[in-house]
């Protein structure tokens, strides 16, 4: 019996080692998914509320006053707007002042130019009057048409010249003199000399630009020579109308 019992025990051990073995199984209770996700949501909400409370009340921990800072930001924003408005107004005033200065500067330049021209004309008139007084006082007014006080000067523009002269009529002077004036300029460019007429002959005979006087007449004008040319001499010719005969002429070398 004893040997049979030992034999059975040995057989059980062998069979337990070479037979089919089952794994250990843990038995757990089943939890629905919506309860599980609901718990997660509650946990996340509690964590978010705690974080918000900590952030919202952090100034109490650090000594930071949020309301005071918000008020300071609002004050600084208002000050910035005031400064911007003041800057814009000042900029507009500055632009207005600059525009006014430009206008005044332009008016001053024009006034200075007009004053210079008036002074030049005044000096010319004084010179012509002095010349006329000398002639009248001496009683030496020549018979017929004469040309006096002829002057030719460089003008402000390049290659442009200005001329002025005084025409006088002596003798009985029963009728007014009527005629035209032509400028003959002799210029040199390099080795070539050229004679220019102002106005041209066909323009001279066209209607317009007549002069008419009985005692004396001041005449002035401008003409322009080619660029780079040198003005050598100028001759003034006075033609009587209606026949266009030469009634007087005078030359000046430059």
Buried (B, 14 or more C-beta within 10 A) or exposed (E): EEEEEEEEEEEEEEEEEEEEEEEEEEEEEEEEEEEEEEEEEEEEEEEEEEEEEEEEEEBEEEEEEEEEEEEEEEEEEEEEEEEEEEEEEEEEEEEEEEEEEEEEEEEEEEEEEEEEEEEEEEEBEEBBEEBBEEBEEEEEBEEEBBBBBBBBEEEEEEBEBBBBBBBBBBEEEEEEBEBBBBBBBBBBEEEEEEEBBBBEEEEBEEEEEEBEBEBBBBBEBEBBBEEEBEBBBBBBBBBBBEEBEEBBBBEEEE
